[in-house]
């Protein structure tokens, strides 16, 4: 049940010569330097890299939560400035409003965009069902487990029907079992919703399981970022030999084989 | 959280079944047990007071037995002598409390949002807060006279600060990650305030309200003891001057009762508004 019927594929991102640095304790610290990248409409791009390589910074620039020092990001040919309705972000923490029920939280995104409550809630119910929480619409966040809360966060992002879904280590805080289930859920949602997905993770298996392409940000600034195509049929099987080979290739990239 | 849910009052005779009688008895026993574990010490204290006073272990002229205090209280209320005092006391503390709410909550919400205002006003607020309202009472009397205005003002002054400071900290302590989340969905500043900051600050505002309500009663008594000819606080002093000790204790009990009632009302309101929070007690 695809909720979003895009006739024209949108959600094309092009990153041009992007640079970003922070000043920490008086020292200028370059996080991203001269990054160029095209993200194809509807693809799933996973950003991997050692900590400090600027994965999250890149995602926050894409989201419009940070402004670049140099270069820029275009989405469907329009230059990004600030947050926009074409994108939705899923954070590492679910970031649910504790005073709203699951339904209220999921409808929140549409409501703040001016949708009337009844329509926002109707749409929210569909998305809650999509992430498998149909029976929990009236529960409060404190009554949910970590995995359930994160599903609510995902449902909230889906209600606004973004062209681009930005995920910042969304499964990083979950236990191993829940994580695998949620990876399968994400793969399913991505294919059903026909959305461009950009996801940051430090979990290489997760990257191979979900990605069309994996972007590896270099630890030393100025070196080129690497793009690795994951050419595997879906649904992917973690134990398959080619999957394992990709894993070894990625590990080698990090000097960890 | 779960304890509170378990401790919801038991409905006797609800449902049915073959063991209804024993079940009811068992539940009754549990309810009695809970009641005793909660109020046993209080009842013991009152009983000890009653017995010691009657037996002469303590001076009954200073600590009259409980039944005499209750009788004095009943006479005061039923005879109408204390009703005027209660009315005027409620009016004084109520007016001041409402005024403090109307000033402190909007001001606190504003100050918590705008860092520059908060930074500029914080030192003077801290100074005012640390200056005892009672120490300032003579100043208020000089300015406003010995009538109702100065009494209400001193209560207002003292109740303002706990509420204001708690409102400010409530606003400031709203999780910035939630604010960022709302911004990502395109919420305007006003929407962020209305949908995220305000509800997030409510529990802290209630802490302030409860502190302020307690302070209001405290300052009410003090101001009525200093220059009043009516009011429950005045009755405490007056009864002591006239050596009507049971009446004095009756007035003290009345004040304790007012405190308990106001706290109960606020807690009930808080539970209603903050059902989502497990911190809501």
Interface residues (C-beta under 8 A of the other chain):
Chain A: X63 X65 X83 X84 X85 X87 X88 X89 X91 X93 X95 X97 X98 X99 X100 X108 X109 X111 X112 X113 X140 X141 X142 X160
Chain B: X1 X177 X178 X180 X181 X182 X183 X184 X185 X186 X187 X188 X191 X195 X196 X199 X200 X202 X274 X275 X276 X277 X278
